[in-house]
Amino acid sequence: MANPRTPTKLRLLADNPSGRPLPTSEPAFATCPTTPPDWLMGESLAQWGKLAAALDANGMLNEANRNMLATYCDVLGAYIGQRRAGAEPDMKLVQQIRMLGREFGFTPSSQAGIAAPGKPDGKEAKNRFFG
């Protein structure tokens, strides 16, 4: 199976490491507030509070992916709840968390090339020694 496409927002945060032209015809969705959906509860709601703010700060939270983020938080909350109750890890939930997390750049491999706004990218230090 081929690797899924990297979302344009993640490519922009990573300074487009592939160098391929960025798509110009992607739909533009309206931003949305960071208020959670009313059906999130407990640990899922706590995860929303953390992740929605992070996505919003990077301009990645919008009306189109709001429910997907809520679903991610719901699955993650269920996993955390099971583990706190002493249950063995549910590998189906782990797989769902991994797959959904990759879509938002939450996994280590999907974060590899992302440079967060305002953080140094290491080029300055390299130029100091080799420039």
C-alpha positions as CSV (number, residue, x, y, z in Angstrom):
1,M,0.0,0.0,0.0
2,A,1.3,3.4,-0.9
3,N,2.0,6.0,1.7
4,P,-0.8,8.5,2.2
5,R,-0.4,12.0,1.0
6,T,1.0,14.4,3.6
7,P,-1.5,17.2,4.2
8,T,-0.5,20.5,2.7
9,K,-0.6,22.3,6.1
10,L,2.0,19.8,7.4
11,R,4.1,20.2,4.3
12,L,4.1,24.0,4.8
13,L,5.1,23.6,8.5
14,A,7.9,21.3,7.4
15,D,9.0,23.9,4.7
16,N,8.0,21.5,1.9
17,P,10.9,19.0,2.3
18,S,10.0,17.1,-0.9
19,G,10.3,20.3,-3.0
20,R,7.3,19.2,-5.1
21,P,4.8,21.9,-6.0
22,L,2.1,22.5,-3.5
23,P,-1.5,21.9,-4.6
24,T,-3.3,25.0,-5.6
25,S,-6.8,23.6,-5.8
26,E,-7.3,22.3,-2.3
27,P,-10.6,23.4,-0.7
28,A,-10.3,26.1,2.0
29,F,-12.4,25.3,5.1
30,A,-13.5,27.9,7.6
31,T,-11.7,27.8,10.9
32,C,-13.7,26.7,13.9
33,P,-13.7,27.5,17.6
34,T,-11.8,25.2,19.9
35,T,-15.0,24.4,21.9
36,P,-15.5,20.6,22.0
37,P,-18.5,18.8,20.6
38,D,-21.2,18.2,23.3
39,W,-20.8,14.5,23.1
40,L,-17.2,14.3,24.3
41,M,-16.9,13.4,28.0
42,G,-14.3,12.5,30.6
43,E,-10.8,11.7,29.4
44,S,-11.9,12.4,25.7
45,L,-12.8,15.9,26.7
46,A,-9.5,16.4,28.4
47,Q,-7.6,15.2,25.3
48,W,-9.7,17.6,23.2
49,G,-8.6,20.5,25.4
50,K,-4.9,19.7,24.8
51,L,-5.0,18.9,21.1
52,A,-7.6,21.4,19.8
53,A,-5.5,24.2,21.2
54,A,-2.3,22.8,19.6
55,L,-4.0,22.4,16.2
56,D,-5.6,25.8,16.4
57,A,-2.2,27.4,17.2
58,N,-0.8,25.9,14.0
59,G,-3.8,26.9,11.8
60,M,-4.8,23.3,11.4
61,L,-8.2,23.1,13.1
62,N,-11.2,23.7,10.8
63,E,-14.8,22.8,10.2
64,A,-13.8,19.9,8.0
65,N,-11.6,18.1,10.5
66,R,-13.3,19.0,13.8
67,N,-15.3,15.8,14.0
68,M,-12.2,13.7,13.0
69,L,-10.3,15.3,15.9
70,A,-13.2,14.6,18.2
71,T,-13.2,10.9,17.1
72,Y,-9.5,10.7,17.7
73,C,-10.0,12.2,21.2
74,D,-12.8,9.8,21.9
75,V,-10.8,6.7,20.9
76,L,-7.8,8.0,22.8
77,G,-10.0,8.6,25.9
78,A,-11.4,5.1,25.7
79,Y,-7.9,3.6,25.5
80,I,-6.7,5.7,28.5
81,G,-9.8,4.8,30.5
82,Q,-9.2,1.1,29.9
83,R,-5.6,1.3,30.9
84,R,-6.4,3.2,34.1
85,A,-8.9,0.5,34.9
86,G,-6.1,-2.1,34.7
87,A,-7.1,-3.6,31.4
88,E,-4.5,-4.9,29.0
89,P,-3.8,-2.7,26.0
90,D,-6.5,-3.0,23.3
91,M,-4.4,-3.3,20.1
92,K,-7.4,-2.4,17.9
93,L,-7.6,0.9,19.7
94,V,-3.9,1.4,19.5
95,Q,-4.1,0.9,15.7
96,Q,-7.0,3.4,15.4
97,I,-5.1,5.9,17.5
98,R,-2.0,5.5,15.4
99,M,-3.9,5.9,12.1
100,L,-5.9,8.9,13.2
101,G,-2.9,10.5,14.9
102,R,-0.9,10.3,11.7
103,E,-3.5,12.3,9.9
104,F,-2.9,15.2,12.3
105,G,0.8,14.9,12.6
106,F,0.6,13.4,16.1
107,T,3.0,10.5,15.6
108,P,6.8,10.7,15.8
109,S,7.2,9.7,12.1
110,S,4.6,12.2,10.9
111,Q,6.3,15.0,13.0
112,A,9.8,14.3,11.6
113,G,10.0,17.2,9.2
114,I,7.6,19.7,10.8
115,A,9.1,22.9,12.1
116,A,6.8,24.6,14.5
117,P,6.3,28.3,14.0
118,G,8.7,30.4,16.0
119,K,11.1,27.6,16.7
120,P,14.6,27.5,15.2
121,D,15.1,25.0,12.5
122,G,18.7,24.3,13.1
123,K,19.9,26.1,10.0
124,E,21.3,29.0,12.0
125,A,23.5,26.7,14.1
126,K,24.8,24.9,11.0
127,N,25.5,28.2,9.2
128,R,27.5,29.4,12.3
129,F,29.9,26.5,11.9
130,F,29.8,25.9,8.1
131,G,28.7,29.2,6.7
